[in-house]
Amino acid sequence: MYNKKQEHLQRIKKGGTDAINYADGGVCIMAKAKKDIKKVVLAYSGGLDTSIIIPWLKENYNNCEVIAVSADVGQGTELDGLEEKAVKTGASKLIVLDLKKTFVEDYIFPTVQAGAVYENRYLLGTSFARPIIGKELARIALEEGADAICHGATGKGNDQVRFELAIKAYAPDMAIIAPWREWTIKSRDEEIDYAEAHNIPLKINRETNYSKDKNLWHLSHEGLDLEDPANEPQYEKEGFLELGVSPIQAPDKPTYVTIHFEKGIPTAIDGKEMGAVELVEKLNELGGANGIGLADLVENRLVGMKSRGVYETPGGTILYHAHDVLETITLDKETARTKQYLSIKFADIVYNGQWYTPLREALTAFVNETQKTVTGDVKLKLYKGNIINAGVTSPYTLYDEEVATFDAEDVYNQKDAEGFINLFGLPIHVKAVLDQKRNNK
């Protein structure tokens, strides 16, 4: 068996394509040979990684055809000029997919409804963008008759897992190329060297070379001075923040906003009905102007290491807060507590790229059931990075002022509390009595 495994390793290096069955019952599907890769679908953002991947693929995969695919999940001007750039660097064409509406309605809002927050702070902005992109990459690769799908995620990060699990769900037999797991490039500086040597235009330089991910929901910043948790983020530095301002630079006057929810889905702002994309964009505008939604955190990546990032999620932070407030009056205690517990698992599932799994679907079904009464209005005051509750109403409220009041009322008999306490405290009482008897002996 040892010799056969050695043979297997040699054939992988040469690009073998078949499966080997070992005597111990194991099966290893070998990587597709480079010579057999004729057409590749590339997840293309036009950023540093994917900018150099096109010529790298041409050089290392026998001048294969590269079809670049850009998913518009709200990057805005980052998509400008991508077609010309992709074709000039060797792609046969660029396919741009407008996924914003689906992204918000089918991925963001269900996660907000679940109250899913990774490690108490991270609102999953990159995490739930990857499954929808991976799904579309698989669809296009199958339609185009591609031999492989390529992505620019690093071997240290979470995105490689998220992309590839989505691809496995929709194109399980598709070969996957991950250059960061193949090439000899070791750093972003070396990537820039490669780009300069191949005359590839970049929108960044070595001094502002933060690793960023932007979509309709958030913007993340990693790398450079942020790699040391001892360094304070330069929020007030011009050009660092893109979705808003530092709380210090926010207006001295608060901004009020009222958000309406229907079954846990936000549908209107200040009485104006809005589509999902427009609503998130409006909250980003309001939140950003008031310094809302900045998170500086060290998180635990799926691959085992810790990483430090700064996230801007102005509209998302407002939505999570408003949704939580509405649930305080529309969910009973046990449902709310159970949902809170399951939200941690939901966040882990999203973070780990397991969107297309039976467990995620089952948890979403539970969440949907809890959201049947989460309808109403939440009024908030935004002020210098703070979100202050300013009122909440719902036709399904479980809050009864007549029961809760400190004033005179005839609804609640306070004498009933005595019997409740006696029963609720019975285990404590029994233990204390028995302990006394034992101690007296």
C-alpha positions as a LaTeX table, in Angstrom:
\begin{tabular}{lrrr}
\hline
Residue & $x$ (\AA) & $y$ (\AA) & $z$ (\AA) \\
\hline
Met1 & 0.00 & 0.00 & 0.00 \\
Tyr2 & 2.91 & 2.33 & 0.74 \\
Asn3 & 4.25 & 1.99 & $-2.80$ \\
Lys4 & 0.84 & 2.62 & $-4.27$ \\
Lys5 & 0.45 & 5.80 & $-2.24$ \\
Gln6 & 3.90 & 6.93 & $-3.35$ \\
Glu7 & 2.83 & 6.30 & $-6.94$ \\
His8 & $-0.33$ & 8.31 & $-6.26$ \\
Leu9 & 1.70 & 11.26 & $-5.00$ \\
Gln10 & 3.93 & 11.19 & $-8.07$ \\
Arg11 & 0.93 & 11.07 & $-10.37$ \\
Ile12 & $-0.64$ & 14.05 & $-8.60$ \\
Lys13 & 2.56 & 16.01 & $-9.21$ \\
Lys14 & 2.29 & 15.10 & $-12.88$ \\
Gly15 & $-1.41$ & 15.91 & $-12.93$ \\
Gly16 & $-3.02$ & 12.46 & $-12.82$ \\
Thr17 & $-6.78$ & 12.36 & $-13.25$ \\
Asp18 & $-8.21$ & 9.09 & $-12.02$ \\
Ala19 & $-9.11$ & 7.66 & $-8.61$ \\
Ile20 & $-7.00$ & 5.18 & $-6.67$ \\
Asn21 & $-8.52$ & 2.66 & $-4.28$ \\
Tyr22 & $-6.24$ & 1.74 & $-1.40$ \\
Ala23 & $-6.14$ & $-1.63$ & 0.33 \\
Asp24 & $-7.33$ & 0.00 & 3.54 \\
Gly25 & $-10.56$ & 0.97 & 1.80 \\
Gly26 & $-9.69$ & 4.62 & 1.29 \\
Val27 & $-10.31$ & 6.35 & $-2.02$ \\
Cys28 & $-8.45$ & 9.43 & $-3.19$ \\
Ile29 & $-9.77$ & 11.37 & $-6.18$ \\
Met30 & $-6.77$ & 12.82 & $-7.97$ \\
Ala31 & $-6.52$ & 16.36 & $-9.19$ \\
Lys32 & $-7.35$ & 17.07 & $-12.81$ \\
Ala33 & $-4.26$ & 17.27 & $-14.99$ \\
Lys34 & $-3.15$ & 20.76 & $-15.96$ \\
Lys35 & $-3.00$ & 19.66 & $-19.58$ \\
Asp36 & $-6.72$ & 18.78 & $-19.39$ \\
Ile37 & $-7.75$ & 22.22 & $-18.13$ \\
Lys38 & $-8.88$ & 24.05 & $-21.26$ \\
Lys39 & $-11.43$ & 26.48 & $-19.82$ \\
Val40 & $-11.52$ & 28.08 & $-16.38$ \\
Val41 & $-14.20$ & 30.22 & $-14.73$ \\
Leu42 & $-12.54$ & 32.74 & $-12.42$ \\
Ala43 & $-14.18$ & 34.58 & $-9.53$ \\
Tyr44 & $-12.97$ & 38.04 & $-10.54$ \\
Ser45 & $-13.12$ & 41.17 & $-8.41$ \\
Gly46 & $-10.40$ & 43.17 & $-10.12$ \\
Gly47 & $-8.54$ & 43.44 & $-6.83$ \\
Leu48 & $-4.90$ & 42.56 & $-6.32$ \\
Asp49 & $-5.31$ & 38.78 & $-6.11$ \\
Thr50 & $-7.59$ & 38.23 & $-9.08$ \\
Ser51 & $-5.81$ & 40.85 & $-11.20$ \\
Ile52 & $-2.68$ & 38.72 & $-11.34$ \\
Ile53 & $-4.46$ & 35.38 & $-11.45$ \\
Ile54 & $-5.56$ & 35.72 & $-15.09$ \\
Pro55 & $-2.03$ & 35.93 & $-16.53$ \\
Trp56 & $-0.84$ & 33.37 & $-13.96$ \\
Leu57 & $-3.48$ & 30.90 & $-15.16$ \\
Lys58 & $-2.49$ & 31.50 & $-18.78$ \\
Glu59 & 1.16 & 30.86 & $-17.92$ \\
Asn60 & 0.62 & 27.81 & $-15.74$ \\
Tyr61 & $-2.37$ & 26.09 & $-17.35$ \\
Asn62 & $-1.26$ & 25.89 & $-20.99$ \\
Asn63 & $-2.79$ & 29.18 & $-22.10$ \\
Cys64 & $-6.27$ & 28.02 & $-21.04$ \\
Glu65 & $-9.31$ & 30.15 & $-21.73$ \\
Val66 & $-10.25$ & 32.24 & $-18.70$ \\
Ile67 & $-13.83$ & 33.45 & $-18.27$ \\
Ala68 & $-13.93$ & 36.13 & $-15.58$ \\
Val69 & $-17.07$ & 36.37 & $-13.47$ \\
Ser70 & $-17.80$ & 39.37 & $-11.25$ \\
Ala71 & $-20.66$ & 39.18 & $-8.79$ \\
Asp72 & $-22.20$ & 42.55 & $-8.03$ \\
Val73 & $-23.15$ & 42.31 & $-4.37$ \\
Gly74 & $-22.89$ & 46.04 & $-3.85$ \\
Gln75 & $-19.26$ & 46.95 & $-4.47$ \\
Gly76 & $-20.31$ & 50.11 & $-6.27$ \\
Thr77 & $-17.55$ & 51.81 & $-8.28$ \\
Glu78 & $-15.17$ & 48.90 & $-7.70$ \\
Leu79 & $-16.79$ & 47.27 & $-10.73$ \\
Asp80 & $-16.04$ & 50.22 & $-13.02$ \\
Gly81 & $-13.71$ & 49.38 & $-15.89$ \\
Leu82 & $-13.46$ & 45.70 & $-14.96$ \\
Glu83 & $-14.36$ & 44.35 & $-18.40$ \\
Glu84 & $-11.58$ & 46.23 & $-20.15$ \\
Lys85 & $-9.09$ & 45.25 & $-17.46$ \\
Ala86 & $-10.09$ & 41.58 & $-17.48$ \\
Val87 & $-9.84$ & 41.27 & $-21.27$ \\
Lys88 & $-6.56$ & 43.19 & $-21.45$ \\
Thr89 & $-4.98$ & 40.86 & $-18.92$ \\
Gly90 & $-6.04$ & 37.74 & $-20.81$ \\
Ala91 & $-9.68$ & 36.85 & $-20.08$ \\
Ser92 & $-11.85$ & 35.88 & $-23.02$ \\
Lys93 & $-14.76$ & 37.80 & $-21.51$ \\
Leu94 & $-16.22$ & 39.17 & $-18.29$ \\
Ile95 & $-19.64$ & 38.16 & $-17.01$ \\
Val96 & $-21.12$ & 40.58 & $-14.46$ \\
Leu97 & $-23.97$ & 39.28 & $-12.30$ \\
Asp98 & $-26.30$ & 41.64 & $-10.47$ \\
Leu99 & $-26.94$ & 39.68 & $-7.26$ \\
Lys100 & $-27.74$ & 42.54 & $-4.90$ \\
Lys101 & $-31.46$ & 41.87 & $-4.45$ \\
Thr102 & $-31.02$ & 38.13 & $-3.98$ \\
Phe103 & $-28.07$ & 38.72 & $-1.68$ \\
Val104 & $-30.11$ & 40.91 & 0.66 \\
Glu105 & $-33.40$ & 39.00 & 0.55 \\
Asp106 & $-32.13$ & 35.42 & 0.62 \\
Tyr107 & $-28.91$ & 35.68 & 2.63 \\
Ile108 & $-28.70$ & 38.90 & 4.67 \\
Phe109 & $-32.25$ & 39.21 & 5.97 \\
Pro110 & $-32.54$ & 35.54 & 7.03 \\
Thr111 & $-29.32$ & 35.97 & 9.00 \\
Val112 & $-30.62$ & 39.13 & 10.66 \\
Gln113 & $-33.87$ & 37.34 & 11.50 \\
Ala114 & $-31.80$ & 34.62 & 13.15 \\
Gly115 & $-29.92$ & 37.22 & 15.20 \\
Ala116 & $-26.71$ & 35.49 & 14.11 \\
Val117 & $-23.54$ & 37.34 & 15.14 \\
Tyr118 & $-20.16$ & 35.62 & 15.05 \\
Glu119 & $-18.24$ & 35.88 & 18.34 \\
Asn120 & $-20.55$ & 38.64 & 19.59 \\
Arg121 & $-19.28$ & 41.32 & 17.21 \\
Tyr122 & $-18.92$ & 40.25 & 13.58 \\
Leu123 & $-22.04$ & 40.76 & 11.46 \\
Leu124 & $-20.93$ & 38.22 & 8.83 \\
Gly125 & $-20.59$ & 40.65 & 5.91 \\
Thr126 & $-18.04$ & 38.62 & 3.94 \\
Ser127 & $-19.31$ & 35.27 & 5.18 \\
Phe128 & $-22.79$ & 35.26 & 3.66 \\
Ala129 & $-21.63$ & 36.90 & 0.42 \\
Arg130 & $-19.50$ & 33.89 & $-0.53$ \\
Pro131 & $-22.20$ & 31.19 & $-0.80$ \\
Ile132 & $-24.23$ & 33.13 & $-3.36$ \\
Ile133 & $-21.09$ & 33.87 & $-5.40$ \\
Gly134 & $-19.95$ & 30.25 & $-5.22$ \\
Lys135 & $-23.36$ & 29.03 & $-6.33$ \\
Glu136 & $-23.32$ & 31.33 & $-9.37$ \\
Leu137 & $-19.75$ & 30.35 & $-10.25$ \\
Ala138 & $-20.87$ & 26.73 & $-10.32$ \\
Arg139 & $-23.87$ & 27.54 & $-12.50$ \\
Ile140 & $-21.82$ & 29.49 & $-15.04$ \\
Ala141 & $-19.03$ & 26.90 & $-15.11$ \\
Leu142 & $-21.56$ & 24.20 & $-15.97$ \\
Glu143 & $-23.26$ & 26.37 & $-18.59$ \\
Glu144 & $-19.93$ & 27.31 & $-20.20$ \\
Gly145 & $-18.60$ & 23.75 & $-20.16$ \\
Ala146 & $-15.64$ & 24.80 & $-18.02$ \\
Asp147 & $-13.10$ & 22.31 & $-16.72$ \\
Ala148 & $-12.39$ & 24.17 & $-13.49$ \\
Ile149 & $-13.35$ & 27.05 & $-11.23$ \\
Cys150 & $-10.66$ & 29.33 & $-9.83$ \\
His151 & $-10.78$ & 31.68 & $-6.85$ \\
Gly152 & $-8.29$ & 34.08 & $-5.27$ \\
Ala153 & $-8.82$ & 33.17 & $-1.63$ \\
Thr154 & $-5.67$ & 32.53 & 0.37 \\
Gly155 & $-4.74$ & 29.26 & 2.01 \\
Lys156 & $-4.88$ & 30.97 & 5.39 \\
Gly157 & $-8.37$ & 32.36 & 5.15 \\
Asn158 & $-12.01$ & 31.40 & 5.49 \\
Asp159 & $-13.11$ & 32.29 & 1.97 \\
Gln160 & $-11.46$ & 29.27 & 0.36 \\
Val161 & $-13.75$ & 27.07 & 2.44 \\
Arg162 & $-16.86$ & 29.16 & 1.76 \\
Phe163 & $-16.34$ & 29.24 & $-2.01$ \\
Glu164 & $-15.48$ & 25.58 & $-2.30$ \\
Leu165 & $-18.32$ & 24.27 & $-0.13$ \\
Ala166 & $-20.78$ & 26.20 & $-2.31$ \\
Ile167 & $-19.18$ & 24.80 & $-5.44$ \\
Lys168 & $-19.33$ & 21.27 & $-4.01$ \\
Ala169 & $-23.04$ & 21.76 & $-3.38$ \\
Tyr170 & $-23.84$ & 22.75 & $-6.99$ \\
Ala171 & $-21.01$ & 21.32 & $-9.12$ \\
Pro172 & $-19.59$ & 18.46 & $-7.02$ \\
Asp173 & $-17.38$ & 17.08 & $-9.79$ \\
Met174 & $-15.85$ & 20.42 & $-10.81$ \\
Ala175 & $-12.09$ & 20.85 & $-10.41$ \\
Ile176 & $-11.05$ & 23.83 & $-8.26$ \\
Ile177 & $-7.91$ & 25.90 & $-8.72$ \\
Ala178 & $-6.67$ & 27.95 & $-5.77$ \\
Pro179 & $-3.47$ & 29.74 & $-6.85$ \\
Trp180 & $-2.52$ & 30.70 & $-3.30$ \\
Arg181 & $-2.16$ & 26.98 & $-2.60$ \\
Glu182 & 0.01 & 26.49 & $-5.71$ \\
Trp183 & 2.14 & 29.47 & $-6.61$ \\
Thr184 & 5.42 & 30.60 & $-5.06$ \\
Ile185 & 4.14 & 34.09 & $-4.25$ \\
Lys186 & 4.23 & 34.58 & $-0.48$ \\
Ser187 & 2.95 & 38.11 & 0.20 \\
Arg188 & 0.93 & 41.01 & $-1.14$ \\
Asp189 & 4.19 & 42.83 & $-1.85$ \\
Glu190 & 5.23 & 39.97 & $-4.11$ \\
Glu191 & 1.83 & 40.11 & $-5.78$ \\
Ile192 & 2.44 & 43.76 & $-6.57$ \\
Asp193 & 5.88 & 42.83 & $-7.95$ \\
Tyr194 & 4.20 & 40.28 & $-10.23$ \\
Ala195 & 1.59 & 42.82 & $-11.36$ \\
Glu196 & 4.25 & 45.42 & $-12.17$ \\
Ala197 & 6.31 & 42.86 & $-14.10$ \\
His198 & 3.24 & 41.99 & $-16.18$ \\
Asn199 & 2.05 & 45.61 & $-16.63$ \\
Ile200 & $-1.18$ & 44.97 & $-14.76$ \\
Pro201 & $-2.75$ & 48.23 & $-13.52$ \\
Leu202 & $-3.68$ & 48.34 & $-9.82$ \\
Lys203 & $-5.85$ & 50.74 & $-7.84$ \\
Ile204 & $-3.66$ & 50.37 & $-4.74$ \\
Asn205 & $-0.09$ & 51.03 & $-3.74$ \\
Arg206 & 2.21 & 49.46 & $-1.19$ \\
Glu207 & 1.42 & 52.09 & 1.45 \\
Thr208 & $-2.37$ & 51.75 & 1.29 \\
Asn209 & $-2.41$ & 48.05 & 0.59 \\
Tyr210 & $-5.06$ & 46.98 & 3.10 \\
Ser211 & $-6.84$ & 43.78 & 2.25 \\
Lys212 & $-10.45$ & 44.89 & 1.82 \\
Asp213 & $-13.77$ & 43.28 & 1.07 \\
Lys214 & $-16.70$ & 45.51 & 0.22 \\
Asn215 & $-20.32$ & 44.74 & $-0.47$ \\
Leu216 & $-23.75$ & 46.23 & 0.16 \\
Trp217 & $-23.60$ & 45.17 & 3.82 \\
His218 & $-20.11$ & 46.06 & 4.97 \\
Leu219 & $-16.46$ & 46.90 & 4.32 \\
Ser220 & $-13.62$ & 45.01 & 5.99 \\
His221 & $-10.02$ & 46.15 & 6.49 \\
Glu222 & $-7.13$ & 43.78 & 7.24 \\
Gly223 & $-3.35$ & 43.86 & 7.00 \\
Leu224 & $-0.61$ & 46.50 & 7.35 \\
Asp225 & $-0.68$ & 48.23 & 10.76 \\
Leu226 & $-3.90$ & 46.39 & 11.69 \\
Glu227 & $-2.04$ & 43.09 & 11.93 \\
Asp228 & $-0.77$ & 44.22 & 15.34 \\
Pro229 & $-3.71$ & 44.39 & 17.81 \\
Ala230 & $-1.74$ & 46.96 & 19.80 \\
Asn231 & $-2.23$ & 49.53 & 17.03 \\
Glu232 & $-5.27$ & 51.79 & 17.14 \\
Pro233 & $-7.21$ & 51.96 & 13.87 \\
Gln234 & $-6.83$ & 55.33 & 12.18 \\
Tyr235 & $-10.54$ & 56.10 & 11.96 \\
Glu236 & $-9.99$ & 59.84 & 11.60 \\
Lys237 & $-7.35$ & 59.47 & 8.88 \\
Glu238 & $-8.64$ & 60.64 & 5.51 \\
Gly239 & $-9.49$ & 57.75 & 3.21 \\
Phe240 & $-9.49$ & 54.98 & 5.83 \\
Leu241 & $-13.24$ & 54.79 & 6.41 \\
Glu242 & $-15.37$ & 54.53 & 3.28 \\
Leu243 & $-18.92$ & 53.93 & 4.47 \\
Gly244 & $-19.07$ & 56.63 & 7.12 \\
Val245 & $-17.18$ & 58.75 & 9.61 \\
Ser246 & $-15.62$ & 58.25 & 13.00 \\
Pro247 & $-17.97$ & 58.87 & 15.96 \\
Ile248 & $-15.71$ & 61.77 & 16.86 \\
Gln249 & $-16.42$ & 63.37 & 13.49 \\
Ala250 & $-20.18$ & 62.65 & 13.58 \\
Pro251 & $-22.69$ & 65.52 & 14.00 \\
Asp252 & $-23.47$ & 66.91 & 17.46 \\
Lys253 & $-27.18$ & 66.59 & 16.73 \\
Pro254 & $-28.84$ & 63.14 & 16.89 \\
Thr255 & $-30.73$ & 61.57 & 14.00 \\
Tyr256 & $-34.03$ & 59.76 & 14.59 \\
Val257 & $-35.08$ & 56.84 & 12.41 \\
Thr258 & $-38.11$ & 54.53 & 12.53 \\
Ile259 & $-37.89$ & 51.08 & 10.93 \\
His260 & $-40.95$ & 48.97 & 10.17 \\
Phe261 & $-40.72$ & 45.17 & 10.14 \\
Glu262 & $-43.11$ & 42.59 & 8.72 \\
Lys263 & $-42.46$ & 39.10 & 10.13 \\
Gly264 & $-38.90$ & 40.05 & 10.94 \\
Ile265 & $-38.18$ & 41.60 & 7.54 \\
Pro266 & $-37.53$ & 45.37 & 7.39 \\
Thr267 & $-39.84$ & 46.95 & 4.82 \\
Ala268 & $-39.97$ & 50.70 & 5.50 \\
Ile269 & $-37.98$ & 53.60 & 6.92 \\
Asp270 & $-39.80$ & 56.56 & 8.47 \\
Gly271 & $-43.05$ & 55.36 & 6.93 \\
Lys272 & $-41.65$ & 55.01 & 3.40 \\
Glu273 & $-41.87$ & 51.55 & 1.86 \\
Met274 & $-38.58$ & 50.44 & 0.31 \\
Gly275 & $-37.13$ & 47.49 & $-1.52$ \\
Ala276 & $-34.51$ & 45.43 & 0.26 \\
Val277 & $-31.49$ & 46.95 & $-1.49$ \\
Glu278 & $-32.74$ & 50.53 & $-1.19$ \\
Leu279 & $-33.49$ & 50.03 & 2.50 \\
Val280 & $-30.00$ & 48.76 & 3.33 \\
Glu281 & $-28.43$ & 51.57 & 1.31 \\
Lys282 & $-30.51$ & 54.15 & 3.17 \\
Leu283 & $-29.54$ & 52.76 & 6.57 \\
Asn284 & $-25.89$ & 52.70 & 5.49 \\
Glu285 & $-26.21$ & 56.38 & 4.68 \\
Leu286 & $-27.85$ & 57.26 & 8.00 \\
Gly287 & $-25.59$ & 55.04 & 10.06 \\
Gly288 & $-22.40$ & 56.06 & 8.32 \\
Ala289 & $-23.12$ & 59.76 & 8.79 \\
Asn290 & $-23.51$ & 59.17 & 12.54 \\
Gly291 & $-20.45$ & 57.00 & 13.08 \\
Ile292 & $-22.48$ & 53.81 & 13.59 \\
Gly293 & $-21.22$ & 50.28 & 13.03 \\
Leu294 & $-17.44$ & 50.31 & 13.52 \\
Ala295 & $-16.05$ & 47.06 & 14.92 \\
Asp296 & $-12.40$ & 46.40 & 15.73 \\
Leu297 & $-12.02$ & 42.76 & 16.62 \\
Val298 & $-9.74$ & 39.75 & 16.77 \\
Glu299 & $-11.67$ & 36.76 & 15.49 \\
Asn300 & $-11.01$ & 33.03 & 15.34 \\
Arg301 & $-10.73$ & 31.91 & 11.75 \\
Leu302 & $-12.03$ & 28.52 & 10.70 \\
Val303 & $-8.51$ & 27.34 & 9.80 \\
Gly304 & $-7.40$ & 27.79 & 13.40 \\
Met305 & $-5.57$ & 31.10 & 13.61 \\
Lys306 & $-6.68$ & 34.43 & 15.02 \\
Ser307 & $-6.92$ & 37.47 & 12.76 \\
Arg308 & $-7.53$ & 41.14 & 13.43 \\
Gly309 & $-9.89$ & 43.18 & 11.30 \\
Val310 & $-11.78$ & 46.44 & 11.29 \\
Tyr311 & $-15.32$ & 46.31 & 9.95 \\
Glu312 & $-17.70$ & 49.03 & 8.82 \\
Thr313 & $-21.33$ & 47.87 & 8.97 \\
Pro314 & $-23.45$ & 50.99 & 9.56 \\
Gly315 & $-26.83$ & 49.91 & 8.21 \\
Gly316 & $-26.44$ & 46.34 & 9.38 \\
Thr317 & $-25.69$ & 47.41 & 12.94 \\
Ile318 & $-28.88$ & 49.48 & 12.97 \\
Leu319 & $-30.95$ & 46.61 & 11.58 \\
Tyr320 & $-29.66$ & 44.06 & 14.07 \\
His321 & $-30.34$ & 46.47 & 16.94 \\
Ala322 & $-33.85$ & 47.33 & 15.75 \\
His323 & $-34.76$ & 43.69 & 15.15 \\
Asp324 & $-33.56$ & 42.73 & 18.64 \\
Val325 & $-35.63$ & 45.52 & 20.19 \\
Leu326 & $-38.77$ & 44.40 & 18.38 \\
Glu327 & $-38.29$ & 40.81 & 19.51 \\
Thr328 & $-38.17$ & 41.92 & 23.16 \\
Ile329 & $-41.90$ & 42.63 & 23.01 \\
Thr330 & $-43.02$ & 40.02 & 20.45 \\
Leu331 & $-41.31$ & 36.79 & 21.57 \\
Asp332 & $-42.04$ & 34.92 & 24.77 \\
Lys333 & $-39.12$ & 34.23 & 27.10 \\
Glu334 & $-38.51$ & 30.55 & 26.27 \\
Thr335 & $-38.70$ & 31.07 & 22.52 \\
Ala336 & $-36.37$ & 34.06 & 22.76 \\
Arg337 & $-33.86$ & 32.15 & 24.89 \\
Thr338 & $-33.89$ & 29.13 & 22.60 \\
Lys339 & $-33.49$ & 31.35 & 19.56 \\
Gln340 & $-30.61$ & 33.16 & 21.24 \\
Tyr341 & $-28.85$ & 29.87 & 21.86 \\
Leu342 & $-29.39$ & 28.65 & 18.30 \\
Ser343 & $-28.26$ & 31.98 & 16.85 \\
Ile344 & $-24.70$ & 31.15 & 17.92 \\
Lys345 & $-24.84$ & 27.93 & 15.90 \\
Phe346 & $-26.42$ & 29.77 & 12.97 \\
Ala347 & $-23.55$ & 32.28 & 13.01 \\
Asp348 & $-20.97$ & 29.50 & 13.06 \\
Ile349 & $-22.67$ & 27.82 & 10.10 \\
Val350 & $-22.63$ & 31.04 & 8.07 \\
Tyr351 & $-19.06$ & 31.88 & 9.06 \\
Asn352 & $-17.88$ & 28.37 & 8.16 \\
Gly353 & $-19.43$ & 28.42 & 4.69 \\
Gln354 & $-22.07$ & 25.79 & 5.44 \\
Trp355 & $-25.03$ & 27.72 & 4.03 \\
Tyr356 & $-26.10$ & 24.92 & 1.70 \\
Thr357 & $-26.61$ & 22.29 & 4.39 \\
Pro358 & $-29.65$ & 20.58 & 5.91 \\
Leu359 & $-28.84$ & 22.04 & 9.32 \\
Arg360 & $-28.88$ & 25.63 & 8.07 \\
Glu361 & $-32.19$ & 24.97 & 6.33 \\
Ala362 & $-33.63$ & 23.45 & 9.50 \\
Leu363 & $-32.51$ & 26.39 & 11.63 \\
Thr364 & $-33.98$ & 28.82 & 9.11 \\
Ala365 & $-37.29$ & 26.96 & 9.32 \\
Phe366 & $-37.22$ & 27.41 & 13.11 \\
Val367 & $-36.37$ & 31.09 & 12.76 \\
Asn368 & $-39.17$ & 31.64 & 10.25 \\
Glu369 & $-41.65$ & 30.19 & 12.73 \\
Thr370 & $-40.45$ & 32.59 & 15.43 \\
Gln371 & $-40.80$ & 35.57 & 13.10 \\
Lys372 & $-44.56$ & 35.25 & 12.51 \\
Thr373 & $-45.26$ & 37.88 & 15.17 \\
Val374 & $-42.14$ & 40.04 & 14.72 \\
Thr375 & $-44.06$ & 42.89 & 13.10 \\
Gly376 & $-44.01$ & 46.49 & 14.22 \\
Asp377 & $-42.10$ & 49.76 & 14.40 \\
Val378 & $-38.83$ & 50.52 & 16.14 \\
Lys379 & $-37.74$ & 54.11 & 16.69 \\
Leu380 & $-34.04$ & 54.73 & 17.29 \\
Lys381 & $-31.83$ & 57.73 & 18.01 \\
Leu382 & $-28.42$ & 57.70 & 16.29 \\
Tyr383 & $-25.76$ & 59.77 & 17.96 \\
Lys384 & $-21.96$ & 59.66 & 17.63 \\
Gly385 & $-21.63$ & 55.91 & 17.19 \\
Asn386 & $-24.44$ & 55.10 & 19.62 \\
Ile387 & $-27.86$ & 53.60 & 18.95 \\
Ile388 & $-30.37$ & 54.70 & 21.58 \\
Asn389 & $-33.83$ & 53.15 & 21.88 \\
Ala390 & $-36.59$ & 55.70 & 21.34 \\
Gly391 & $-39.72$ & 53.53 & 21.30 \\
Val392 & $-41.16$ & 50.26 & 19.99 \\
Thr393 & $-44.70$ & 49.17 & 19.07 \\
Ser394 & $-46.24$ & 46.00 & 17.66 \\
Pro395 & $-49.77$ & 44.69 & 17.08 \\
Tyr396 & $-48.46$ & 41.38 & 18.49 \\
Thr397 & $-46.86$ & 42.81 & 21.61 \\
Leu398 & $-46.70$ & 40.58 & 24.68 \\
Tyr399 & $-46.10$ & 43.57 & 26.93 \\
Asp400 & $-49.23$ & 44.36 & 28.98 \\
Glu401 & $-48.98$ & 47.70 & 30.72 \\
Glu402 & $-51.86$ & 46.83 & 33.05 \\
Val403 & $-49.94$ & 43.82 & 34.35 \\
Ala404 & $-46.52$ & 45.49 & 34.51 \\
Thr405 & $-47.58$ & 48.81 & 36.03 \\
Phe406 & $-46.41$ & 50.04 & 39.45 \\
Asp407 & $-49.65$ & 51.95 & 39.80 \\
Ala408 & $-52.86$ & 50.60 & 41.27 \\
Glu409 & $-54.49$ & 47.82 & 39.25 \\
Asp410 & $-56.84$ & 44.86 & 39.62 \\
Val411 & $-55.25$ & 42.47 & 37.11 \\
Tyr412 & $-52.41$ & 41.01 & 39.16 \\
Asn413 & $-52.82$ & 39.63 & 42.67 \\
Gln414 & $-49.50$ & 40.22 & 44.38 \\
Lys415 & $-50.35$ & 37.68 & 47.10 \\
Asp416 & $-50.02$ & 34.95 & 44.45 \\
Ala417 & $-46.27$ & 35.58 & 44.42 \\
Glu418 & $-45.89$ & 33.95 & 47.85 \\
Gly419 & $-47.02$ & 30.52 & 46.67 \\
Phe420 & $-44.94$ & 30.84 & 43.50 \\
Ile421 & $-41.80$ & 31.63 & 45.47 \\
Asn422 & $-42.43$ & 28.71 & 47.84 \\
Leu423 & $-42.68$ & 26.28 & 44.95 \\
Phe424 & $-39.89$ & 27.84 & 42.91 \\
Gly425 & $-37.61$ & 27.80 & 45.94 \\
Leu426 & $-38.64$ & 24.34 & 47.17 \\
Pro427 & $-35.37$ & 22.62 & 46.10 \\
Ile428 & $-33.34$ & 25.27 & 47.93 \\
His429 & $-35.54$ & 24.96 & 51.03 \\
Val430 & $-35.37$ & 21.15 & 51.11 \\
Lys431 & $-31.59$ & 21.09 & 50.73 \\
Ala432 & $-31.12$ & 23.67 & 53.47 \\
Val433 & $-33.34$ & 21.74 & 55.89 \\
Leu434 & $-31.58$ & 18.44 & 55.20 \\
Asp435 & $-28.15$ & 20.08 & 55.45 \\
Gln436 & $-29.10$ & 21.41 & 58.88 \\
Lys437 & $-30.19$ & 17.94 & 60.03 \\
Arg438 & $-26.95$ & 16.41 & 58.81 \\
Asn439 & $-24.86$ & 19.11 & 60.46 \\
Asn440 & $-26.73$ & 18.66 & 63.77 \\
Lys441 & $-25.76$ & 14.99 & 63.76 \\
\hline
\end{tabular}
